[in-house]
Amino acid sequence: MKNIIYMLIVFTICASASSAQMREKGMFMPPGAKPMEKLEQLEKMKLIEILDLDEETSIRFFARKNEHQKKMKDLIGEREKTLAELENAFRDKKEDEQFYKRYIAHVLEFENKIINERNNFITSLNTILTQQQIAKLTVFEFKFRRELTEQILERGRGMMKRDL
C-alpha cells in the first residue's frame, strides 16, 4: 500500500513538473489536467488513512483545514506583496533607511501572523482530533512537504543533467 501511495506521489509530482514545463514553453495543458488538485486529493486520502478518520470527523477536519489554508494563502500573499515592494525599492536604488525599517517590520509582522495562524489551527483541532491524531498530522505534514521538495529537487537535478 505504501509503495502505491509513493508511486502516486511521484507520478503527481512528475505530472506537475511536466505541466509547468509545458506552460513555460508556451504549451497548454490538456483539459481537465489539474496536478495540484490531484496532489491535494492524494494528501486528503492519505490523511484520512493515517488519522483513521470517520466520515463526520473528516468533514469537520477538512472544513477547518481548508479555512486555515485560505487564511495562510492570504497571509503569504500579503507577505509576498511586501517583499515585492522591497525588491522594487532595491531596483530603484532607494536609500531611505526608515523605509527599509518599516518594511522589515511588516515582513516580520506577517511572519508572526503566519506562525500564530498555524498555532491557532493546531489548537482548534483539539475539539475534533485526539492528541495522538494531531501529532500524526504534524509528522505527516512535515514528511509530506519534505518528500515533495526532495522529489521536485531530484527532478530538477535530472533535468539539469539532461540539459548539460
Buried (B, 14 or more C-beta within 10 A) or exposed (E): EEEEEEEBBBEBBBBBBBBEEBEEEEEEBEEEEBBEEBBBEBBBEBBBEBBEBEEEBBEBBBEBBEEBEEBBEEBBEBBEEBBEEBEEBEEEEEEEEEEBEEBEEBBEEBEEBBEEBBEEBBEEBEEBBEEEBBEBBEEBEEEBEEBBEEBBEEBEEEEEEEEE
